[in-house]
Amino acid sequence: MKFKDYVKESNIDRQTQNDFQDYADEIAEKLSKAVKINWDDEGEVKKLQWTLDSCFLAMKLSDQPTNPNYTRYKQFLPDKFEMKYFSTEGGGDLNKVPWFSMTDAQHYTIFRRAVMDLAKKNGITLKNSALIH
C-alpha cells in the first residue's frame, strides 16, 4: 500500500495530509539543526521519530503555554500550524479532531517519511531496520 493510500484511510482530506507531512518535515529539520544526528545509530534514528511524535502532541498543548510538555518542545514546532488539527476547542470528541482520528501506524508513516526525506537531503541512505514500523 502506498503512503498516500495508507494515510487516506483516516478520511482526512488531501490538504490536511500534506499539512501534517509539512509539519513533520519542518520539525525534523529543526531537530537536526539543534542536535547532531548519528545516522549510523539506529537507536538515534528511532529516537528522532519518537521526538517527532512528542512534538506533535505538544502542538495540541500550544494553548497552554506554561505546560512543561509544551515548553520543552516549543522551539521545534512549526512556525505556523493549524490548531484545529489538534484541538477540540472547548471540549468534544477527540476522534473528530484530524490528528487524533488517525491511527498510530498512520502517524508513524508520516514520521518515517519525514526522517527518510531528511536523511536523503543529507545524502544518507537509511536501513529499513532504523525506522519505526
PyMOL commands that set and color helices and strands:
alter all, ss='L'
color gray80, all
select helices_A, chain A and resi 3-8+14-34+42-63+68-76+83-85+94-96+98-101+104-121+128-130
alter helices_A, ss='H'
color red, helices_A
deselect
rebuild
show_as cartoon
